[in-house]
Amino acid sequence: MIDRRFPIALVCALFLAASVPGLAVAQEDEPEPVVYGVYLQCEPAQAARASELIRESWGPIVQAHVDAGNIASWGALTHHTGGSWSRAVYLVGMDRSQLFQTLDETGVEWMEADPEGAAEFWEICDEHEDYVWSYVDGSAPAAEIVQDRPTAGMSVYWVCDQNQQAVADLIVENVMAEAWNAQVEAGLINNWGWYAHVLGDKYRRLLAVDGASHNALLEARENVIGWVGENEPALGSAFSNACNEHVDYLWNIESSEM
């Protein structure tokens, strides 16, 4: 029987190879998607109105930029279970500079097209945090991330040691990916993705998983945790040492447009 386990020594060797010039295998330069996420705290009593403003006031402006090819997709999430953020909106682009330019342009266009609606939205959702994420690995091709999403989402935002987070990435790509892909094949989830912090506050990594129901997402997560504990407990511990704090969210996927 072939032993397919990924020993810690090999993880460290790969990390060193990726860190030392000349040792890493050359990769073709391909554009990688970047996600700009705005995480909002909104008045609960005004949740329906916030959704209406996104759908009818801001959304068409952003969609025009998708149709023009400036960005790849956009979406909106509402809180189901988890931390203090009650809503999130995001834009996905294949070029960071173009993504930031589009973000600025949509803000200006929204204020010009519907200043009252824009002002009302920011009154309802008067606190927010911004994060920029880069795609690391997942079940979908890079250019197709967060497109055509189902109704339920789960996000795990990780606080990681910046000196060890690259090791966590290797463990996800070379070990945990097998378990998550098995959940896709079993039909419990539609897709999963692992993202790295580019800009933002304390969260350094993001695991995003989509599926038809929140119960299915939680079952898939339990399966992955069980698989790692049974097959790769040492690497599971190494991952926990690298990323040792997190917050969980279950999201309702309100909009997913491309």
DATAUR-V672554 format. One record per pair of residues at least 12 apart in sequence whose ideal C-beta (glycine too) atoms are under 10 Angstrom apart, sorted by the first residue. I is the first residue (numbers start at 1). GAP is how many residues later the second one is. Records with the same first field share a line. If there is no record, write none. Layout:
# DATAUR-V672554
I = GAP / GAP
This chain:
# DATAUR-V672554
4 = 171 / 174 / 227 / 228
5 = 170 / 226 / 227 / 229 / 230
6 = 164 / 165 / 167 / 168 / 169 / 172 / 225 / 226 / 228 / 229
7 = 225 / 227 / 228
8 = 159 / 163 / 224 / 226 / 227 / 229 / 230
10 = 160 / 164
11 = 155 / 156 / 157 / 159 / 160 / 163 / 164 / 223 / 224 / 227 / 228
12 = 155 / 158 / 226
14 = 152 / 153 / 156 / 159 / 160
15 = 149 / 151 / 152 / 154 / 155
18 = 148 / 151 / 152
19 = 147
30 = 64 / 112 / 113
31 = 62 / 63 / 64 / 65 / 111 / 112
32 = 62 / 63 / 64 / 102 / 103 / 104 / 110 / 111 / 113
33 = 38 / 39 / 40 / 59 / 60 / 61 / 62 / 63 / 66 / 100 / 101 / 102 / 108 / 109 / 110 / 111 / 112 / 113 / 114 / 160 / 162
34 = 37 / 38 / 57 / 58 / 59 / 60 / 61 / 62 / 63 / 64 / 65 / 66 / 98 / 99 / 100 / 101 / 161 / 164 / 165
35 = 37 / 38 / 40 / 55 / 56 / 57 / 58 / 64 / 96 / 97 / 98 / 99 / 100 / 110 / 111 / 158 / 160 / 163 / 171 / 173
36 = 35 / 38 / 53 / 54 / 55 / 56 / 57 / 60 / 63 / 64 / 66 / 67 / 94 / 95 / 96 / 97 / 162 / 163 / 164
37 = 38 / 40 / 48 / 51 / 52 / 53 / 54 / 55 / 91 / 92 / 93 / 94 / 95 / 96 / 118 / 158 / 163 / 169 / 171
38 = 38 / 47 / 49 / 50 / 51 / 52 / 53 / 65 / 87 / 90 / 91 / 92 / 93
39 = 38 / 44 / 45 / 46 / 47 / 48 / 49 / 50 / 51 / 86 / 88 / 89 / 90 / 91 / 92 / 116 / 118 / 161 / 162 / 164 / 210
40 = 36 / 37 / 38 / 39 / 45 / 46 / 47 / 48 / 49 / 81 / 82 / 84 / 85 / 86 / 87 / 88 / 89
41 = 38 / 43 / 44 / 45 / 46 / 83 / 84 / 85 / 86 / 87 / 88
42 = 36 / 37 / 43 / 44 / 45 / 79 / 80 / 81 / 82 / 83 / 84 / 85 / 86
43 = 43 / 80 / 81 / 82 / 83
44 = 35 / 42 / 80
45 = 79
46 = 74 / 75 / 77 / 78 / 79
47 = 31 / 32 / 39 / 40 / 77 / 78
49 = 68 / 71 / 72 / 75
50 = 26 / 28 / 36 / 37 / 70 / 71 / 73 / 74 / 75 / 204
51 = 25 / 27 / 36 / 203 / 204
52 = 65 / 68 / 69
53 = 57 / 61 / 64 / 65 / 67 / 68 / 69 / 71 / 72
54 = 20 / 21 / 22 / 24 / 33 / 35 / 63 / 67 / 71 / 200 / 201
55 = 21 / 199 / 200
56 = 58 / 61
57 = 53 / 56 / 57 / 59 / 60 / 61 / 63 / 64
58 = 16 / 18 / 31 / 48 / 49 / 51 / 52 / 55 / 56 / 59 / 60 / 63
59 = 15 / 16 / 17 / 30 / 196 / 198
60 = 49 / 50 / 53 / 54
61 = 44 / 45 / 46 / 47 / 48 / 49 / 51 / 52 / 53 / 57
62 = 12 / 13 / 14 / 27 / 29 / 40 / 41 / 43 / 44 / 47 / 48 / 193 / 195
63 = 43 / 192 / 194 / 195
64 = 41 / 42 / 45
65 = 26 / 28 / 33 / 34 / 36 / 37 / 38 / 40 / 41 / 44
66 = 25 / 26 / 27 / 36 / 191 / 192
67 = 190 / 191
68 = 34
69 = 25 / 29
70 = 21 / 23 / 25 / 28 / 29 / 31 / 32 / 35 / 36
71 = 20 / 21 / 22 / 23 / 24 / 27 / 28 / 30 / 31 / 32 / 35 / 187
72 = 19 / 20 / 21 / 22 / 23 / 27 / 71 / 72 / 73 / 74 / 75 / 186
73 = 17 / 18 / 19 / 20 / 71 / 72 / 73 / 74 / 75 / 76 / 182 / 183 / 184 / 185
74 = 15 / 16 / 17 / 18 / 19 / 28 / 32 / 72 / 181 / 182 / 183 / 184
75 = 13 / 14 / 15 / 16 / 17 / 71 / 72 / 74 / 78 / 176 / 178 / 179 / 180 / 181 / 182 / 183
76 = 12 / 13 / 14 / 175 / 176 / 177 / 178 / 179 / 180 / 181
77 = 12 / 13 / 72 / 76 / 78 / 172 / 173 / 174 / 175 / 176 / 177 / 178 / 179
78 = 75 / 173 / 174 / 175 / 176 / 177
79 = 170 / 171 / 172 / 173
80 = 72 / 73 / 74 / 134 / 169 / 170 / 171 / 172 / 173
81 = 73 / 133 / 137 / 167 / 168 / 169 / 170 / 171
82 = 72 / 73 / 74 / 75 / 165 / 166 / 167 / 168 / 169
83 = 72 / 74 / 164 / 165 / 166
84 = 43 / 45 / 163 / 165
85 = 42 / 43 / 44 / 70 / 72 / 162 / 164 / 166
86 = 39 / 41
87 = 37 / 38 / 41 / 164 / 165 / 167
88 = 40 / 41 / 43 / 65 / 67 / 161 / 163 / 166
89 = 36 / 39 / 165 / 166
90 = 41 / 43 / 56 / 165 / 166
91 = 12 / 15
92 = 41 / 43 / 51 / 53 / 54 / 55 / 166
94 = 41 / 48 / 49
96 = 36 / 38 / 102 / 103
99 = 33
100 = 32 / 99
103 = 27 / 29
129 = 71 / 72 / 73 / 74
130 = 69 / 70 / 71
131 = 26 / 64 / 66 / 67 / 68 / 69 / 70 / 72 / 75
132 = 63 / 64 / 65 / 66 / 67 / 68
133 = 12 / 60 / 61 / 62 / 63 / 64 / 65 / 66 / 67 / 70 / 72 / 73 / 75
134 = 61 / 62 / 63 / 64 / 65
135 = 58 / 59 / 60 / 61
136 = 30 / 32 / 33 / 34 / 36 / 37 / 57 / 58 / 59 / 60 / 69 / 70
137 = 32 / 33 / 35 / 36 / 37 / 39 / 40 / 43 / 55 / 56 / 57 / 58 / 59
138 = 34 / 35 / 39 / 42 / 43 / 46 / 53 / 54 / 55 / 56 / 57 / 69 / 70 / 71
139 = 38 / 41 / 42 / 44 / 45 / 46 / 50 / 51 / 52 / 53 / 54 / 70 / 71
140 = 44 / 50 / 51 / 52 / 53 / 70
142 = 51
144 = 47 / 114
145 = 46 / 48 / 50 / 63
146 = 45 / 47 / 49 / 62 / 64 / 107 / 110 / 112
147 = 44 / 109 / 110 / 111
148 = 42 / 43 / 62 / 108 / 109 / 110
149 = 41 / 42 / 59 / 61 / 62 / 102 / 104 / 106 / 107 / 108 / 109
150 = 39 / 40 / 41 / 60 / 61 / 62 / 63 / 66 / 67 / 103 / 106
151 = 39 / 59 / 60 / 61 / 62 / 63 / 100 / 101 / 102 / 103 / 105
152 = 37 / 38 / 57 / 58 / 59 / 60 / 61 / 62 / 63 / 64 / 65 / 66 / 98 / 99 / 100 / 101
153 = 37 / 55 / 56 / 57 / 58 / 61 / 64 / 96 / 97 / 98 / 99 / 100 / 101 / 103
154 = 35 / 38 / 53 / 54 / 55 / 56 / 57 / 60 / 62 / 63 / 64 / 66 / 67 / 94 / 95 / 96 / 97
155 = 38 / 40 / 48 / 51 / 52 / 53 / 54 / 55 / 91 / 92 / 93 / 94 / 95 / 96
156 = 38 / 47 / 49 / 50 / 51 / 52 / 53 / 65 / 87 / 90 / 91 / 92 / 93
157 = 38 / 40 / 43 / 44 / 45 / 46 / 47 / 48 / 49 / 50 / 51 / 88 / 89 / 90 / 91 / 92
158 = 36 / 37 / 39 / 44 / 45 / 46 / 47 / 48 / 49 / 81 / 84 / 85 / 86 / 87 / 88 / 89
159 = 42 / 43 / 44 / 45 / 46 / 84 / 85 / 86 / 87 / 88
160 = 36 / 37 / 42 / 43 / 44 / 45 / 79 / 81 / 82 / 83 / 84 / 85 / 86
161 = 43 / 80 / 81 / 82 / 83
162 = 35 / 42 / 80
163 = 79
164 = 74 / 75 / 77 / 78 / 79 / 80
165 = 31 / 32 / 39 / 40 / 77 / 78
166 = 30 / 76
167 = 68 / 71 / 72 / 74 / 75 / 76
168 = 26 / 28 / 36 / 37 / 70 / 71 / 72 / 73 / 74 / 75 / 76
169 = 25 / 27 / 36 / 70 / 73 / 74
170 = 65 / 68 / 69 / 72
171 = 57 / 61 / 64 / 65 / 67 / 68 / 69 / 71 / 72
172 = 20 / 22 / 33 / 35 / 67 / 71
173 = 21
174 = 58 / 61
175 = 52 / 53 / 56 / 57 / 60 / 61 / 63 / 64
176 = 16 / 18 / 31 / 48 / 49 / 51 / 52 / 56 / 59 / 60 / 63
177 = 15 / 17
178 = 46 / 49 / 50 / 53 / 54
179 = 13 / 41 / 44 / 45 / 46 / 47 / 48 / 49 / 52 / 53
180 = 12 / 13 / 14 / 27 / 29 / 40 / 41 / 43 / 44 / 47
182 = 38 / 41 / 42 / 45
183 = 26 / 28 / 33 / 34 / 36 / 37 / 38 / 40 / 41 / 44
184 = 25 / 26 / 27 / 36
186 = 30 / 33 / 34 / 37
187 = 24 / 25 / 29 / 33
188 = 21 / 23 / 24 / 25 / 27 / 28 / 29 / 30 / 31 / 32 / 33 / 35
189 = 20 / 21 / 22 / 23 / 24 / 27 / 28 / 30 / 31 / 32 / 34 / 35
190 = 19 / 20 / 21 / 22 / 26 / 27
191 = 17 / 18 / 19 / 20
192 = 15 / 16 / 17 / 18 / 19 / 25 / 28 / 29 / 32
193 = 13 / 14 / 15 / 16 / 17
194 = 12 / 13 / 14
195 = 12 / 13
202 = 43 / 45
203 = 40 / 42 / 43 / 44
204 = 38 / 39 / 41
205 = 37 / 38 / 41
206 = 40
207 = 14 / 17 / 36 / 39 / 41
208 = 41 / 43
209 = 12 / 15 / 41
210 = 41 / 43 / 46
211 = 42
214 = 36 / 37 / 38
215 = 35
217 = 33 / 34
218 = 30 / 32
221 = 27
228 = 12
